[in-house]
Amino acid sequence: MIVILRRGATEEQVNRVVTGIEEAGFGAHISRGEERTIVGAIGTSPEMRPHLMEKFTGMPFVDRVVPVLKPYKLVSAEARPEPTVVEVGDVPVGPGTFTVIAGPCAVESEEQLIEDARAVRQAGARLLRGGAFKPRTSPYDFQGLGEEGLKLLAAAGAETGMPVVTEARSPDHVELVARYADAIQVGARNMQNFDLLTEAGRSRLPVVLKRGFSSTVEEWMKAAEYVASVGNLNIILCERGVRTYEPAVRFTQDLAIVPVVRELSHLPIIVDPSHASGNRALVPAVCRAAVAIGADGLLVEVHPDPDGALCDPAQQLSPGQFADVMEQVCKVASVMGRAV
């Protein structure tokens, strides 16, 4: 259940609603929009809901009370009528803009990362990505540089003026990653690592939450709810492809999920064409399609020497290829009324 306050509601009035929810034995979550404040009542039982709805509806500073039927309360579209814009550093991700996050799959060296960061920034990327902790299917594959990689990312981000997005692989990594990064990525293999989701939420940094490659949309939304449940609604959903029977691509890019998420949630959603296709030749077309279908951005892997990359070489673009993609993306975005 959510309580939507009228425009201009005071802090005292917000606290009255919070107190009423907590006195009934439930949790309260405050969400402040540009014009309205919404208070969610978490854990309300069906038998108590009519009583609480009647109580809050009678308050003169309450606009309306809405029962939330979805099992994910805080990230649902019912909980927040207007779409959420997530700020990563000083870069907005959400409606009206189209934000491109780019960089190498893995941080390999200072020279590699700086060259890459400069190239993607010049081409128009707004956020820098790179893996310092790499969850790999094989224990013998390159696992990342750890804290040294984080330091290199922070330095490259500072030099190019790009906030940094990087993955935390376990709950123990969150505090360390938060020292250097501007947003924490939770990868597909960790989408249901609930301890990691909770710790990432407690960091208060934006969380880029990838969809698990065998997960339903409801499972994805519930994973996001773990982050939101500890008071962090700065969540960016990332569609990175799902596992199907089709062997022609690494994963099947489920672009139809973008408008589906628009109906279900207020959170922004971006698309990762690199991991879905597994083939750099397919990435440009998927990038164009992601803009057209209404995604809020892209997560693209770029490497100064893709064929020599230590991680996923086949799917990474060269800086020149990325510049061409950005030119195409800008053209499609302008038709859609989006600013890149």
TIKOL-487489 format. One record per residue (C-alpha): residue number from 1; x, y, z; residue in one letter. Coordinates in steps of 0.02 Angstrom, whole numbers, plus 32768, in hexadecimal, padded with zeros to 4 digits. Example, Ala and Ser with C-alpha at 12.3 -4.5 7.8 and 13.67 -1.06 7.14 Angstrom:
BEGIN
<site pos="1" X="8267" Y="7F1F" Z="8186" code="a"/>
<site pos="2" X="82AC" Y="7FCB" Z="8165" code="s"/>
//
This chain:
BEGIN
<site pos="1" X="8000" Y="8000" Z="8000" code="m"/>
<site pos="2" X="803F" Y="80AF" Z="7FD8" code="i"/>
<site pos="3" X="8008" Y="8157" Z="801D" code="v"/>
<site pos="4" X="8018" Y="81E6" Z="7FA0" code="i"/>
<site pos="5" X="8020" Y="828F" Z="7FF6" code="l"/>
<site pos="6" X="7FDF" Y="8330" Z="7FA9" code="r"/>
<site pos="7" X="8057" Y="83AE" Z="7F5E" code="r"/>
<site pos="8" X="80A7" Y="8418" Z="7FE4" code="g"/>
<site pos="9" X="8094" Y="8399" Z="8070" code="a"/>
<site pos="10" X="8104" Y="83C9" Z="8102" code="t"/>
<site pos="11" X="8187" Y="835E" Z="8156" code="e"/>
<site pos="12" X="8118" Y="8353" Z="81F0" code="e"/>
<site pos="13" X="8089" Y="830E" Z="8187" code="q"/>
<site pos="14" X="80FD" Y="828E" Z="8136" code="v"/>
<site pos="15" X="8134" Y="8258" Z="81E4" code="n"/>
<site pos="16" X="807F" Y="8244" Z="821A" code="r"/>
<site pos="17" X="8063" Y="81C7" Z="818F" code="v"/>
<site pos="18" X="8105" Y="816B" Z="81B7" code="v"/>
<site pos="19" X="80D7" Y="8163" Z="8270" code="t"/>
<site pos="20" X="8028" Y="8121" Z="8247" code="g"/>
<site pos="21" X="8071" Y="8096" Z="81DC" code="i"/>
<site pos="22" X="80F4" Y="8065" Z="825C" code="e"/>
<site pos="23" X="8077" Y="8067" Z="82EC" code="e"/>
<site pos="24" X="8011" Y="7FE8" Z="8289" code="a"/>
<site pos="25" X="80AA" Y="7F77" Z="828A" code="g"/>
<site pos="26" X="80E5" Y="7F90" Z="81D7" code="f"/>
<site pos="27" X="817C" Y="7FDC" Z="8183" code="g"/>
<site pos="28" X="8177" Y="8087" Z="8131" code="a"/>
<site pos="29" X="81DC" Y="80BF" Z="8099" code="h"/>
<site pos="30" X="81E1" Y="8175" Z="8061" code="i"/>
<site pos="31" X="81F8" Y="81A0" Z="7FA9" code="s"/>
<site pos="32" X="8209" Y="8258" Z="7F7D" code="r"/>
<site pos="33" X="81E1" Y="8290" Z="7ECC" code="g"/>
<site pos="34" X="81F2" Y="833D" Z="7E83" code="e"/>
<site pos="35" X="813F" Y="8369" Z="7EAD" code="e"/>
<site pos="36" X="80FB" Y="82E4" Z="7F22" code="r"/>
<site pos="37" X="8132" Y="8278" Z="7FB3" code="t"/>
<site pos="38" X="80FB" Y="81C3" Z="7FBA" code="i"/>
<site pos="39" X="8102" Y="8154" Z="8053" code="v"/>
<site pos="40" X="80FC" Y="8099" Z="803A" code="g"/>
<site pos="41" X="80B5" Y="8026" Z="80BF" code="a"/>
<site pos="42" X="811C" Y="7F87" Z="80B8" code="i"/>
<site pos="43" X="80DA" Y="7EE1" Z="80F7" code="g"/>
<site pos="44" X="8024" Y="7F12" Z="810B" code="t"/>
<site pos="45" X="7FB1" Y="7E7D" Z="811E" code="s"/>
<site pos="46" X="7F11" Y="7E70" Z="80B7" code="p"/>
<site pos="47" X="7EA4" Y="7E7B" Z="8153" code="e"/>
<site pos="48" X="7EF8" Y="7F1B" Z="818F" code="m"/>
<site pos="49" X="7EFB" Y="7F72" Z="80E6" code="r"/>
<site pos="50" X="7E46" Y="7FB4" Z="80E8" code="p"/>
<site pos="51" X="7E60" Y="7FFF" Z="8196" code="h"/>
<site pos="52" X="7F00" Y="8058" Z="8165" code="l"/>
<site pos="53" X="7EB8" Y="8094" Z="80C0" code="m"/>
<site pos="54" X="7E23" Y="80E0" Z="811B" code="e"/>
<site pos="55" X="7E95" Y="8131" Z="819D" code="k"/>
<site pos="56" X="7F09" Y="8186" Z="8120" code="f"/>
<site pos="57" X="7E82" Y="81B3" Z="80A1" code="t"/>
<site pos="58" X="7E32" Y="8220" Z="8127" code="g"/>
<site pos="59" X="7ECD" Y="828B" Z="813E" code="m"/>
<site pos="60" X="7EBB" Y="8333" Z="80E4" code="p"/>
<site pos="61" X="7F6F" Y="8334" Z="80A6" code="f"/>
<site pos="62" X="7F5F" Y="8287" Z="8055" code="v"/>
<site pos="63" X="7F33" Y="8286" Z="7F9C" code="d"/>
<site pos="64" X="7F0A" Y="81CE" Z="7F8E" code="r"/>
<site pos="65" X="7F35" Y="8121" Z="7FD0" code="v"/>
<site pos="66" X="7F5B" Y="8098" Z="7F52" code="v"/>
<site pos="67" X="7F65" Y="7FDE" Z="7F77" code="p"/>
<site pos="68" X="7FFF" Y="7F90" Z="7F24" code="v"/>
<site pos="69" X="7FD5" Y="7EE4" Z="7EE4" code="l"/>
<site pos="70" X="8080" Y="7EB8" Z="7E9F" code="k"/>
<site pos="71" X="80F2" Y="7E4D" Z="7F0E" code="p"/>
<site pos="72" X="817A" Y="7ED1" Z="7EF0" code="y"/>
<site pos="73" X="8135" Y="7F6A" Z="7F48" code="k"/>
<site pos="74" X="81B9" Y="7FF2" Z="7F3F" code="l"/>
<site pos="75" X="81F6" Y="7FDD" Z="7E8C" code="v"/>
<site pos="76" X="814A" Y="7FC8" Z="7E3D" code="s"/>
<site pos="77" X="80FA" Y="804B" Z="7DD0" code="a"/>
<site pos="78" X="806A" Y="8051" Z="7E4C" code="e"/>
<site pos="79" X="80DF" Y="808D" Z="7ED4" code="a"/>
<site pos="80" X="811F" Y="8123" Z="7E72" code="r"/>
<site pos="81" X="80B6" Y="816D" Z="7DE6" code="p"/>
<site pos="82" X="8144" Y="81CE" Z="7D94" code="e"/>
<site pos="83" X="81DE" Y="8176" Z="7D4C" code="p"/>
<site pos="84" X="827B" Y="817C" Z="7DB7" code="t"/>
<site pos="85" X="8318" Y="81D4" Z="7D7B" code="v"/>
<site pos="86" X="83B5" Y="818C" Z="7DCA" code="v"/>
<site pos="87" X="844C" Y="81FE" Z="7DDB" code="e"/>
<site pos="88" X="84F5" Y="81A7" Z="7DC7" code="v"/>
<site pos="89" X="856C" Y="822E" Z="7DFE" code="g"/>
<site pos="90" X="852B" Y="82C1" Z="7D9A" code="d"/>
<site pos="91" X="84E5" Y="8257" Z="7D0C" code="v"/>
<site pos="92" X="8429" Y="8236" Z="7D06" code="p"/>
<site pos="93" X="83E4" Y="818E" Z="7CCD" code="v"/>
<site pos="94" X="832C" Y="818F" Z="7CA6" code="g"/>
<site pos="95" X="82A3" Y="81E0" Z="7C3C" code="p"/>
<site pos="96" X="82D3" Y="8268" Z="7BC2" code="g"/>
<site pos="97" X="8388" Y="8233" Z="7BB4" code="t"/>
<site pos="98" X="83E5" Y="81A0" Z="7B68" code="f"/>
<site pos="99" X="847F" Y="8174" Z="7BCD" code="t"/>
<site pos="100" X="850C" Y="8109" Z="7B88" code="v"/>
<site pos="101" X="857F" Y="80AC" Z="7C00" code="i"/>
<site pos="102" X="861B" Y="806C" Z="7BA9" code="a"/>
<site pos="103" X="86C6" Y="8022" Z="7BCC" code="g"/>
<site pos="104" X="8723" Y="7F7D" Z="7BCE" code="p"/>
<site pos="105" X="86DD" Y="7EDB" Z="7C0F" code="c"/>
<site pos="106" X="8771" Y="7ED1" Z="7C87" code="a"/>
<site pos="107" X="87F4" Y="7F4C" Z="7CC3" code="v"/>
<site pos="108" X="889A" Y="7F03" Z="7C88" code="e"/>
<site pos="109" X="8917" Y="7F91" Z="7C99" code="s"/>
<site pos="110" X="8924" Y="804C" Z="7CB2" code="e"/>
<site pos="111" X="8954" Y="8068" Z="7BFC" code="e"/>
<site pos="112" X="88C3" Y="8000" Z="7BBA" code="q"/>
<site pos="113" X="8842" Y="8054" Z="7C2A" code="l"/>
<site pos="114" X="8879" Y="8108" Z="7C0F" code="i"/>
<site pos="115" X="887E" Y="80F2" Z="7B52" code="e"/>
<site pos="116" X="87D1" Y="80A3" Z="7B56" code="d"/>
<site pos="117" X="8786" Y="8125" Z="7BCC" code="a"/>
<site pos="118" X="87C2" Y="81B5" Z="7B61" code="r"/>
<site pos="119" X="877E" Y="8164" Z="7AC3" code="a"/>
<site pos="120" X="86D0" Y="813E" Z="7B06" code="v"/>
<site pos="121" X="86C2" Y="81EA" Z="7B55" code="r"/>
<site pos="122" X="86EF" Y="823E" Z="7AB1" code="q"/>
<site pos="123" X="866C" Y="81D3" Z="7A58" code="a"/>
<site pos="124" X="85E3" Y="820B" Z="7AD0" code="g"/>
<site pos="125" X="85DB" Y="818F" Z="7B5F" code="a"/>
<site pos="126" X="85A9" Y="81DF" Z="7C04" code="r"/>
<site pos="127" X="85D8" Y="8154" Z="7C7F" code="l"/>
<site pos="128" X="8672" Y="80E4" Z="7C85" code="l"/>
<site pos="129" X="8662" Y="8029" Z="7CA3" code="r"/>
<site pos="130" X="86E8" Y="7FA8" Z="7CC5" code="g"/>
<site pos="131" X="86F7" Y="7F09" Z="7D29" code="g"/>
<site pos="132" X="876F" Y="7EFF" Z="7DBC" code="a"/>
<site pos="133" X="871B" Y="7E63" Z="7E04" code="f"/>
<site pos="134" X="86E9" Y="7DEC" Z="7D78" code="k"/>
<site pos="135" X="8670" Y="7D5C" Z="7D9B" code="p"/>
<site pos="136" X="86A9" Y="7CDB" Z="7D1A" code="r"/>
<site pos="137" X="865D" Y="7C34" Z="7CEF" code="t"/>
<site pos="138" X="8707" Y="7BE1" Z="7CF4" code="s"/>
<site pos="139" X="877A" Y="7BF3" Z="7D8C" code="p"/>
<site pos="140" X="880E" Y="7BFA" Z="7D13" code="y"/>
<site pos="141" X="87D4" Y="7C97" Z="7CB7" code="d"/>
<site pos="142" X="8812" Y="7D46" Z="7CE1" code="f"/>
<site pos="143" X="87B9" Y="7D7D" Z="7D82" code="q"/>
<site pos="144" X="87E7" Y="7E36" Z="7D80" code="g"/>
<site pos="145" X="8867" Y="7EA3" Z="7DDA" code="l"/>
<site pos="146" X="8800" Y="7EBF" Z="7E78" code="g"/>
<site pos="147" X="8826" Y="7F5E" Z="7ED8" code="e"/>
<site pos="148" X="88B0" Y="7F8F" Z="7E60" code="e"/>
<site pos="149" X="882F" Y="7F8D" Z="7DD5" code="g"/>
<site pos="150" X="87BA" Y="7FFA" Z="7E3D" code="l"/>
<site pos="151" X="8845" Y="8079" Z="7E57" code="k"/>
<site pos="152" X="8865" Y="807E" Z="7D9B" code="l"/>
<site pos="153" X="87AC" Y="8096" Z="7D79" code="l"/>
<site pos="154" X="879F" Y="8126" Z="7DF5" code="a"/>
<site pos="155" X="8837" Y="817A" Z="7DA7" code="a"/>
<site pos="156" X="87F5" Y="8164" Z="7CF5" code="a"/>
<site pos="157" X="874B" Y="81A4" Z="7D28" code="g"/>
<site pos="158" X="8798" Y="823E" Z="7D7A" code="a"/>
<site pos="159" X="8804" Y="8265" Z="7CE2" code="e"/>
<site pos="160" X="8775" Y="8256" Z="7C65" code="t"/>
<site pos="161" X="86EC" Y="829E" Z="7CD4" code="g"/>
<site pos="162" X="8685" Y="81FF" Z="7CCC" code="m"/>
<site pos="163" X="8634" Y="81AF" Z="7D65" code="p"/>
<site pos="164" X="8663" Y="80F7" Z="7D78" code="v"/>
<site pos="165" X="85F5" Y="805B" Z="7D75" code="v"/>
<site pos="166" X="8643" Y="7FB7" Z="7DAC" code="t"/>
<site pos="167" X="860C" Y="7F0F" Z="7DF0" code="e"/>
<site pos="168" X="860F" Y="7ECE" Z="7EA2" code="a"/>
<site pos="169" X="8619" Y="7E10" Z="7E9D" code="r"/>
<site pos="170" X="85F1" Y="7DEE" Z="7F54" code="s"/>
<site pos="171" X="85AE" Y="7E4A" Z="7FED" code="p"/>
<site pos="172" X="8662" Y="7E5A" Z="802A" code="d"/>
<site pos="173" X="868E" Y="7EC1" Z="7F8F" code="h"/>
<site pos="174" X="8609" Y="7F47" Z="7FA6" code="v"/>
<site pos="175" X="8662" Y="7FB6" Z="8023" code="e"/>
<site pos="176" X="8703" Y="7FAE" Z="7FBD" code="l"/>
<site pos="177" X="86AB" Y="7FD1" Z="7F17" code="v"/>
<site pos="178" X="864C" Y="8063" Z="7F66" code="a"/>
<site pos="179" X="86F2" Y="80B9" Z="7F90" code="r"/>
<site pos="180" X="871E" Y="80CA" Z="7ED8" code="y"/>
<site pos="181" X="867F" Y="80BC" Z="7E70" code="a"/>
<site pos="182" X="85E6" Y="8128" Z="7E53" code="d"/>
<site pos="183" X="8570" Y="8095" Z="7E34" code="a"/>
<site pos="184" X="8574" Y="7FDD" Z="7E60" code="i"/>
<site pos="185" X="8548" Y="7F5C" Z="7DDE" code="q"/>
<site pos="186" X="84F9" Y="7EB8" Z="7E13" code="v"/>
<site pos="187" X="8517" Y="7E39" Z="7D89" code="g"/>
<site pos="188" X="84A0" Y="7DBA" Z="7D3F" code="a"/>
<site pos="189" X="84EB" Y="7D29" Z="7DA0" code="r"/>
<site pos="190" X="84CE" Y="7D89" Z="7E42" code="n"/>
<site pos="191" X="841F" Y="7DCA" Z="7E22" code="m"/>
<site pos="192" X="83DB" Y="7D5C" Z="7EAC" code="q"/>
<site pos="193" X="846F" Y="7D6E" Z="7F22" code="n"/>
<site pos="194" X="8400" Y="7DBF" Z="7FA4" code="f"/>
<site pos="195" X="848C" Y="7DE9" Z="801E" code="d"/>
<site pos="196" X="84E7" Y="7E45" Z="7F92" code="l"/>
<site pos="197" X="8448" Y="7EA2" Z="7F5F" code="l"/>
<site pos="198" X="842B" Y="7EDA" Z="8012" code="t"/>
<site pos="199" X="84DE" Y="7F15" Z="802A" code="e"/>
<site pos="200" X="84DD" Y="7F70" Z="7F83" code="a"/>
<site pos="201" X="843D" Y="7FC6" Z="7FB8" code="g"/>
<site pos="202" X="8487" Y="7FFC" Z="805E" code="r"/>
<site pos="203" X="8519" Y="804E" Z="8003" code="s"/>
<site pos="204" X="849C" Y="80D3" Z="7FC7" code="r"/>
<site pos="205" X="84F6" Y="80D4" Z="7F1F" code="l"/>
<site pos="206" X="8490" Y="80B7" Z="7E81" code="p"/>
<site pos="207" X="8482" Y="7FFE" Z="7E59" code="v"/>
<site pos="208" X="8484" Y="7FBC" Z="7DA7" code="v"/>
<site pos="209" X="8425" Y="7F18" Z="7DB6" code="l"/>
<site pos="210" X="8437" Y="7E9E" Z="7D26" code="k"/>
<site pos="211" X="83AE" Y="7E21" Z="7D02" code="r"/>
<site pos="212" X="83E1" Y="7D6D" Z="7D21" code="g"/>
<site pos="213" X="83EE" Y="7D0C" Z="7C7F" code="f"/>
<site pos="214" X="836A" Y="7C8F" Z="7CB7" code="s"/>
<site pos="215" X="82FE" Y="7D06" Z="7D1F" code="s"/>
<site pos="216" X="824B" Y="7D3D" Z="7D08" code="t"/>
<site pos="217" X="821D" Y="7DF4" Z="7D0F" code="v"/>
<site pos="218" X="81C9" Y="7DDC" Z="7DB8" code="e"/>
<site pos="219" X="8267" Y="7D8D" Z="7E00" code="e"/>
<site pos="220" X="82CA" Y="7E21" Z="7DBB" code="w"/>
<site pos="221" X="8252" Y="7E9D" Z="7E0B" code="m"/>
<site pos="222" X="825B" Y="7E42" Z="7EB1" code="k"/>
<site pos="223" X="8319" Y="7E49" Z="7EAA" code="a"/>
<site pos="224" X="830B" Y="7F06" Z="7E92" code="a"/>
<site pos="225" X="8295" Y="7F0A" Z="7F26" code="e"/>
<site pos="226" X="8322" Y="7EC8" Z="7F95" code="y"/>
<site pos="227" X="8388" Y="7F63" Z="7F6A" code="v"/>
<site pos="228" X="82F1" Y="7FD5" Z="7F82" code="a"/>
<site pos="229" X="82BE" Y="7F84" Z="8026" code="s"/>
<site pos="230" X="8356" Y="7FCC" Z="8080" code="v"/>
<site pos="231" X="832B" Y="807C" Z="8046" code="g"/>
<site pos="232" X="8386" Y="8086" Z="7F9E" code="n"/>
<site pos="233" X="8318" Y="80A9" Z="7F06" code="l"/>
<site pos="234" X="83AC" Y="80DC" Z="7E9A" code="n"/>
<site pos="235" X="839D" Y="8040" Z="7E30" code="i"/>
<site pos="236" X="83BE" Y="802E" Z="7D76" code="i"/>
<site pos="237" X="837D" Y="7F8E" Z="7D28" code="l"/>
<site pos="238" X="83E9" Y="7F41" Z="7C9F" code="c"/>
<site pos="239" X="83A7" Y="7EC5" Z="7C1E" code="e"/>
<site pos="240" X="843D" Y="7E5D" Z="7BE7" code="r"/>
<site pos="241" X="83ED" Y="7DCC" Z="7B8C" code="g"/>
<site pos="242" X="839E" Y="7D29" Z="7BC5" code="v"/>
<site pos="243" X="83CD" Y="7C75" Z="7BA4" code="r"/>
<site pos="244" X="8362" Y="7C20" Z="7B1F" code="t"/>
<site pos="245" X="8377" Y="7B8D" Z="7AA8" code="y"/>
<site pos="246" X="83BE" Y="7C00" Z="7A1F" code="e"/>
<site pos="247" X="847A" Y="7BE0" Z="7A03" code="p"/>
<site pos="248" X="8495" Y="7C6B" Z="7982" code="a"/>
<site pos="249" X="84AF" Y="7CEB" Z="7A0B" code="v"/>
<site pos="250" X="84FD" Y="7CDD" Z="7AB7" code="r"/>
<site pos="251" X="8458" Y="7D0F" Z="7B09" code="f"/>
<site pos="252" X="83B2" Y="7D4A" Z="7AC2" code="t"/>
<site pos="253" X="839D" Y="7E07" Z="7AD6" code="q"/>
<site pos="254" X="82EE" Y="7E1B" Z="7B1D" code="d"/>
<site pos="255" X="82CA" Y="7ECB" Z="7ADE" code="l"/>
<site pos="256" X="820F" Y="7EB4" Z="7AF5" code="a"/>
<site pos="257" X="8230" Y="7EB6" Z="7BB0" code="i"/>
<site pos="258" X="8255" Y="7F72" Z="7BA7" code="v"/>
<site pos="259" X="819F" Y="7FA7" Z="7B8D" code="p"/>
<site pos="260" X="8168" Y="7F1D" Z="7C04" code="v"/>
<site pos="261" X="81D5" Y="7F66" Z="7C8E" code="v"/>
<site pos="262" X="8191" Y="8013" Z="7C64" code="r"/>
<site pos="263" X="80E3" Y="7FD2" Z="7C92" code="e"/>
<site pos="264" X="811C" Y="7F79" Z="7D30" code="l"/>
<site pos="265" X="819E" Y="7FEC" Z="7D7F" code="s"/>
<site pos="266" X="81D2" Y="80A1" Z="7D92" code="h"/>
<site pos="267" X="828B" Y="8073" Z="7D88" code="l"/>
<site pos="268" X="82F6" Y="809F" Z="7CEF" code="p"/>
<site pos="269" X="832C" Y="8010" Z="7C7F" code="i"/>
<site pos="270" X="83C6" Y="8001" Z="7C11" code="i"/>
<site pos="271" X="83FF" Y="7F7B" Z="7B95" code="v"/>
<site pos="272" X="84A4" Y="7F1A" Z="7B8C" code="d"/>
<site pos="273" X="84B9" Y="7EE0" Z="7AD7" code="p"/>
<site pos="274" X="856C" Y="7EA4" Z="7AF0" code="s"/>
<site pos="275" X="8545" Y="7E12" Z="7B64" code="h"/>
<site pos="276" X="84A4" Y="7DE5" Z="7B0A" code="a"/>
<site pos="277" X="84ED" Y="7DD5" Z="7A5C" code="s"/>
<site pos="278" X="859C" Y="7D9B" Z="7A87" code="g"/>
<site pos="279" X="85CB" Y="7DDB" Z="79DB" code="n"/>
<site pos="280" X="8607" Y="7E8C" Z="79B8" code="r"/>
<site pos="281" X="85BC" Y="7E87" Z="7909" code="a"/>
<site pos="282" X="850E" Y="7E7E" Z="7955" code="l"/>
<site pos="283" X="8524" Y="7F06" Z="79D8" code="v"/>
<site pos="284" X="8500" Y="7FA0" Z="796A" code="p"/>
<site pos="285" X="8455" Y="7F61" Z="7931" code="a"/>
<site pos="286" X="8420" Y="7F36" Z="79E3" code="v"/>
<site pos="287" X="8459" Y="7FE2" Z="7A1F" code="c"/>
<site pos="288" X="83EB" Y="8036" Z="799D" code="r"/>
<site pos="289" X="8358" Y="7FC7" Z="79CB" code="a"/>
<site pos="290" X="836E" Y="7FEB" Z="7A85" code="a"/>
<site pos="291" X="835B" Y="80A6" Z="7A65" code="v"/>
<site pos="292" X="82C3" Y="808C" Z="79F7" code="a"/>
<site pos="293" X="8268" Y="801D" Z="7A73" code="i"/>
<site pos="294" X="827A" Y="809C" Z="7AFF" code="g"/>
<site pos="295" X="830C" Y="8063" Z="7B6B" code="a"/>
<site pos="296" X="835F" Y="80E8" Z="7BD8" code="d"/>
<site pos="297" X="8410" Y="80BB" Z="7BA5" code="g"/>
<site pos="298" X="8492" Y="803B" Z="7B73" code="l"/>
<site pos="299" X="851E" Y="7FDA" Z="7BC7" code="l"/>
<site pos="300" X="85A0" Y="7FB9" Z="7B3F" code="v"/>
<site pos="301" X="8649" Y="7F64" Z="7B48" code="e"/>
<site pos="302" X="86D8" Y="7FBC" Z="7AEE" code="v"/>
<site pos="303" X="8790" Y="7F8D" Z="7AEA" code="h"/>
<site pos="304" X="8824" Y="7FE1" Z="7A93" code="p"/>
<site pos="305" X="885B" Y="7F35" Z="7A53" code="d"/>
<site pos="306" X="87C0" Y="7EC5" Z="7A57" code="p"/>
<site pos="307" X="8812" Y="7E29" Z="7A12" code="d"/>
<site pos="308" X="889A" Y="7E34" Z="7A98" code="g"/>
<site pos="309" X="8820" Y="7E4D" Z="7B28" code="a"/>
<site pos="310" X="8833" Y="7DDB" Z="7BBF" code="l"/>
<site pos="311" X="8776" Y="7DCE" Z="7BD3" code="c"/>
<site pos="312" X="86ED" Y="7DB2" Z="7B50" code="d"/>
<site pos="313" X="874F" Y="7DF0" Z="7AB8" code="p"/>
<site pos="314" X="86CB" Y="7DC0" Z="7A37" code="a"/>
<site pos="315" X="8647" Y="7E37" Z="7A79" code="q"/>
<site pos="316" X="86AF" Y="7ED4" Z="7A98" code="q"/>
<site pos="317" X="86AF" Y="7F64" Z="7A1C" code="l"/>
<site pos="318" X="8749" Y="7FC4" Z="79E8" code="s"/>
<site pos="319" X="8748" Y="807F" Z="7A0C" code="p"/>
<site pos="320" X="8728" Y="80A3" Z="7954" code="g"/>
<site pos="321" X="8695" Y="802A" Z="794F" code="q"/>
<site pos="322" X="864F" Y="8077" Z="79ED" code="f"/>
<site pos="323" X="865A" Y="8126" Z="79A2" code="a"/>
<site pos="324" X="85F6" Y="80E8" Z="790C" code="d"/>
<site pos="325" X="8574" Y="809C" Z="7981" code="v"/>
<site pos="326" X="8564" Y="813E" Z="79E2" code="m"/>
<site pos="327" X="8545" Y="819E" Z="7941" code="e"/>
<site pos="328" X="84B9" Y="8125" Z="7915" code="q"/>
<site pos="329" X="8471" Y="812A" Z="79C4" code="v"/>
<site pos="330" X="846C" Y="81E9" Z="79C2" code="c"/>
<site pos="331" X="840C" Y="81E8" Z="791F" code="k"/>
<site pos="332" X="8389" Y="816E" Z="7960" code="v"/>
<site pos="333" X="837D" Y="81C9" Z="7A06" code="a"/>
<site pos="334" X="835D" Y="8270" Z="79B2" code="s"/>
<site pos="335" X="82C9" Y="8225" Z="7955" code="v"/>
<site pos="336" X="8288" Y="81E3" Z="79FB" code="m"/>
<site pos="337" X="829E" Y="828C" Z="7A50" code="g"/>
<site pos="338" X="8328" Y="824D" Z="7AC2" code="r"/>
<site pos="339" X="83CB" Y="82A5" Z="7AEE" code="a"/>
<site pos="340" X="846A" Y="823A" Z="7AF2" code="v"/>
//
